[in-house]
Each structure stands twice: as structure tokens, then as C-alpha cells.
Amino acid sequence: MKKLFLLVLLFTAFRMSGQELYVFSEPASNVPAHSLSVKLTNHFVTSDKIYGRFSNRLMPQVYLGVSKKFMVAAGGTFANMHTPNFRYESVNLYAKYRFLSKDELHKHFRMAVFAEASSTRAPFHYDEITLMGDKSGVELGVIATQLWHKLALSGTVAHTQVLHESRTNKVLYIPARNYQSMNYAISAGYLVLPKEYKDYRQTNLNLYAELLAQQTLDRSTYFVDLATAMQLIFNSNAKLNLGYRVQLGGNMQRMTSNSWLISFERTFLGALKKKK
């Protein structure tokens, strides 16, 4: 009976927010309370600007649903994007607090704040500022997500500060380096299948489109990307994502103007609950 109850809870959680499990950004919703998720992502480019070859970044992550309003995550990266050899690259910490929830039948509106910190051993390359392997720094942001039955829309605004020794030394870099940025995301997800829920074991198909942009504050450099993705959810507890990201416009020196992403995530509902 207890096992059945957990399955019903998990099915409900994915049914209500399946199409807001964005591939390239985070929604305002959290990992279910007292649950654990493990995720493995492979992000790769077919030809980077430094080595002109196929390179990739492997990212294992663990998400913990501390409560229904608060979650934390930790992860790392292993890559050959900034060096000729594939090696350990960075460690990353993330926390999100959902401070607003207006839930109704088949729809909800949620808002959350998040903080992220990263430390990397990668060399300081490119104008683009990202904390998943490329730069050491901190980020603060806010997310708003609206769900209407099968459609979910989300917006994110965040500010990033790069923490690197070159920021305080006397060396003159040409061109000047970027150390701070504003980041923006507008994300949409649509539940395509199943047309009607009958069983938690039904496979879900979600389609996504996301606009991702960055404006640096040190210099007038920017980019605007379009990211599209397909997501399959199995047994209401496992997700397989495949995404492609391409630059629509910008004047920023970046590793590449297009990239691919594939990831798999498994959620263990109630894994953090104390056994009676």
C-alpha cells in the first residue's frame, strides 16, 4: 500500500509539471520534497574555436528535495573543451527556494529565487560567462513559471560575477575580459503525449523551445541563442533529454555558436524520508 501511494505521488508530480522540466534552464518548481534525483549530462561541440575538433563536457549532478519549497544540488564536470586532454574540470553548487505558489486544477503559477557557485580549473577563455565548467564565480537569479494544462512558460533573470585572480591583478588584457553579466531565458514546454493519462507507466513526450541570452556589463558584448529539445519521461521517474542550441545573434567571442546536449535523469521519490 505504501509503495502504491509513492507511485501515485510521483505520477501526480510529473503529470502536473512534466512540460516544465526544461532542458537548458530551470523552472520555478523543485524536485519533490524528500526526494533525490541523479542526472548525467553530456554537452558537446563538433568543432571548438581553440582546438578545432570534437570536444565534450560530462556533467554528473545530484539534486535533493529538502522540502517542497527548498532544493539543493551539487555536481561537477569532466571535459576536454579548454584543454587537449579529457580531465576533471570543475565543481558546482546550486540552491533554489520557491517563495510563491498559486496552484489550481491543471494550472499553477510559481516563483523562485536561486543561487549558484562554481569553481573551475579551466583556463580563462572566451567572453561568454557560464558557471558550468567555464568560469569560477557566483550567480543570483529569479524564476517565474506559469503552467496551463499542457503548456508551460517560464522566464529567468540572473546576475553573474566571475571570481578569477586576473580580475584584481595589474595585467592589461586585450581585449578586456568580461567578469559580470546579466543572463535571460524565456522557456516554453508542451506535453505532446500521452493525449490522455491512464497509467503512470505511460511514456511522456515533451517538446521545448528556449531563448537564452547574455549581456556582459564590462563590455558591450552579447549573444542570443535558440535552444530546442525533445524529452521522454519513462515510468514517471526517468527522463531522457536531447537538445540542440544555436546562436541567433551576437558579437561575443565564444567556444562555438552551436552545440548538442544529451542527458538522463532518474528520480527516487521519498528517498530522503526517515524510515519509521
C-alpha positions in Angstrom: 0.0 0.0 0.0 2.8 2.4 0.9 4.6 1.6 -2.4 1.4 2.3 -4.4 1.0 5.6 -2.5 4.5 6.7 -3.5 3.9 5.8 -7.1 0.7 7.9 -7.1 2.5 10.9 -5.7 5.3 10.6 -8.2 2.8 10.2 -11.1 1.0 13.3 -9.9 4.2 15.3 -9.7 5.3 14.5 -13.2 1.8 14.9 -14.6 1.4 18.4 -13.3 4.8 19.7 -14.2 6.2 17.4 -16.9 6.3 20.0 -19.5 8.2 22.5 -17.3 11.2 20.2 -16.8 13.2 22.4 -19.1 16.3 21.0 -20.7 18.5 24.2 -20.9 17.2 26.1 -17.9 15.5 25.5 -14.5 11.7 26.1 -13.7 10.4 27.7 -10.5 9.3 24.2 -9.4 11.5 22.0 -7.3 12.5 18.4 -7.0 9.7 16.7 -5.0 10.2 17.0 -1.2 12.4 14.4 0.5 13.3 13.1 -3.0 16.6 12.5 -4.7 17.5 12.9 -8.4 20.7 11.8 -10.1 21.5 13.3 -13.6 24.2 12.7 -16.2 24.6 15.3 -19.0 26.9 15.2 -22.0 27.3 18.6 -23.7 29.4 18.5 -26.8 30.5 20.7 -29.8 31.7 19.4 -33.1 34.4 21.9 -33.6 35.6 24.3 -30.9 37.5 27.6 -31.6 40.8 26.6 -29.9 41.5 23.0 -31.0 39.1 22.8 -34.0 38.0 19.3 -33.0 35.1 17.5 -31.4 35.1 18.2 -27.6 32.7 17.4 -24.8 31.8 18.0 -21.2 30.4 15.3 -19.0 28.4 16.6 -16.0 27.2 14.3 -13.2 24.7 16.0 -10.8 22.7 15.2 -7.7 19.5 17.0 -6.7 18.0 16.9 -3.2 14.4 18.0 -2.4 14.9 19.2 1.1 11.3 20.4 1.4 8.5 21.4 -1.0 10.0 24.9 -1.2 13.7 24.3 -1.0 16.1 22.2 -3.0 19.9 21.9 -3.4 22.1 20.4 -6.0 25.8 19.5 -6.4 27.7 18.5 -9.5 31.0 18.5 -11.3 32.4 18.5 -14.8 34.9 16.4 -16.7 35.9 17.8 -20.1 38.4 18.5 -22.9 36.9 21.8 -24.0 39.6 24.0 -22.7 42.5 21.6 -22.6 43.7 18.9 -25.0 43.1 16.1 -22.5 39.9 14.9 -21.0 40.1 15.6 -17.3 38.3 16.7 -14.1 37.3 20.4 -14.6 35.0 21.9 -12.0 32.6 21.6 -9.1 29.3 23.3 -8.8 26.7 24.1 -6.1 23.1 25.2 -6.6 20.2 26.1 -4.3 16.6 27.2 -5.1 13.8 28.5 -2.9 10.2 28.7 -4.2 8.6 31.6 -2.4 5.3 31.8 -4.3 2.8 29.1 -5.4 -0.6 29.6 -6.8 -1.9 26.2 -7.6 -5.2 25.4 -9.3 -6.6 22.4 -11.2 -4.4 21.8 -14.3 -2.6 25.1 -13.8 -0.3 26.9 -11.5 2.0 30.0 -11.2 5.2 29.7 -9.2 8.2 32.0 -8.5 11.6 31.1 -7.0 15.0 32.6 -6.3 18.2 30.7 -6.8 21.9 30.9 -6.1 24.8 29.1 -7.8 28.5 28.9 -7.1 31.2 27.3 -9.2 35.0 26.7 -9.0 36.9 25.5 -12.1 40.5 24.8 -13.1 39.8 25.6 -16.8 41.9 28.4 -18.3 40.2 31.8 -18.8 39.0 31.6 -22.4 36.3 33.5 -24.3 33.9 36.3 -23.5 31.0 34.1 -22.6 30.3 33.7 -18.9 29.0 30.3 -17.7 29.5 28.6 -14.3 29.2 25.0 -15.5 32.9 24.3 -16.1 34.0 27.5 -17.9 34.3 30.1 -15.2 34.6 30.3 -11.4 32.0 32.6 -9.8 28.6 33.2 -8.3 25.2 33.8 -9.7 21.8 35.0 -8.2 18.5 35.0 -10.1 14.8 34.8 -10.0 12.4 32.4 -12.0 8.7 32.7 -12.8 6.8 29.7 -14.3 3.2 29.5 -15.5 1.6 26.2 -16.3 -1.7 25.9 -18.3 -2.6 22.2 -18.6 -0.2 21.0 -21.4 1.7 24.3 -21.9 4.3 25.8 -19.6 6.1 29.1 -19.9 9.0 30.3 -17.8 11.2 33.4 -17.5 14.5 33.7 -15.8 16.7 36.8 -15.0 20.1 36.3 -13.3 23.3 38.2 -12.5 26.7 36.5 -12.6 30.0 37.6 -11.1 33.2 35.9 -12.2 35.7 35.3 -9.4 39.2 35.0 -11.0 42.6 36.2 -10.0 43.0 38.2 -13.2 40.2 40.5 -12.0 42.4 42.1 -9.4 45.9 42.0 -11.0 47.6 44.7 -12.9 47.8 43.0 -16.2 46.2 44.7 -19.2 44.2 42.2 -21.2 43.4 43.0 -24.9 40.6 42.6 -25.5 39.4 43.4 -21.9 38.0 40.4 -20.1 34.3 40.0 -19.0 33.7 39.4 -15.3 30.0 40.2 -14.9 26.8 39.6 -16.9 23.1 39.7 -17.0 21.5 36.4 -18.2 18.0 35.9 -19.5 15.9 32.9 -20.5 12.4 32.5 -21.9 11.3 28.9 -22.0 8.3 27.1 -23.3 7.4 23.4 -23.0 4.4 21.4 -24.4 3.2 18.0 -23.5 2.6 16.1 -26.8 2.0 12.6 -25.5 0.1 10.9 -24.0 -3.1 12.5 -25.2 -4.9 11.1 -22.1 -3.4 9.8 -18.9 -4.4 6.2 -17.9 -1.4 4.8 -16.2 1.8 6.2 -14.6 3.8 3.8 -16.8 2.8 5.7 -20.0 5.7 7.4 -21.7 5.6 11.2 -21.9 6.8 13.2 -24.8 7.6 16.9 -24.2 8.9 19.4 -26.7 10.8 22.6 -25.7 11.9 25.9 -27.2 14.0 28.3 -25.2 15.6 31.7 -25.9 18.8 32.1 -24.0 20.6 35.5 -23.9 23.6 37.1 -22.1 24.7 40.7 -21.9 28.1 41.4 -20.3 28.4 44.5 -18.1 32.2 45.1 -18.6 32.0 45.5 -22.3 29.1 45.7 -24.8 29.2 42.0 -25.8 26.1 39.8 -26.0 24.6 36.7 -27.6 21.0 35.4 -28.2 20.6 31.6 -28.6 17.7 29.4 -29.6 17.6 26.0 -27.9 15.2 23.3 -28.9 14.8 19.9 -27.2 12.8 16.7 -27.0 12.2 14.9 -23.7 10.9 11.4 -23.0 9.7 10.5 -19.4 9.6 6.8 -18.6 7.5 5.3 -15.7 7.1 8.8 -14.3 10.6 8.8 -12.8 13.2 8.8 -15.5 13.9 11.5 -18.2 15.9 11.3 -21.4 16.7 14.7 -23.0 18.1 15.6 -26.4 18.7 19.2 -27.3 20.4 21.5 -29.8 21.4 25.1 -29.3 22.3 27.6 -32.0 23.2 31.3 -31.9 20.7 33.7 -33.5 22.9 36.8 -33.0 25.7 38.3 -31.0 29.2 39.8 -31.0 30.7 37.7 -28.3 33.8 35.5 -28.7 32.5 32.1 -27.8 33.8 28.5 -28.0 31.1 27.7 -30.6 27.9 29.1 -32.0 26.1 25.7 -31.8 26.2 22.7 -29.5 24.4 19.5 -28.6 23.2 18.1 -25.3 22.0 14.7 -24.2 21.1 13.9 -20.6 19.4 11.2 -18.5 17.9 11.8 -15.0 16.4 9.4 -12.5 14.3 10.5 -9.6 13.9 8.5 -6.4 10.7 9.7 -4.6 10.8 9.7 -0.8 14.5 8.6 -0.7 15.3 11.2 2.0 12.4 10.3 4.3 13.2 8.8 7.6 12.1 5.2 8.0 9.8 4.6 10.9 
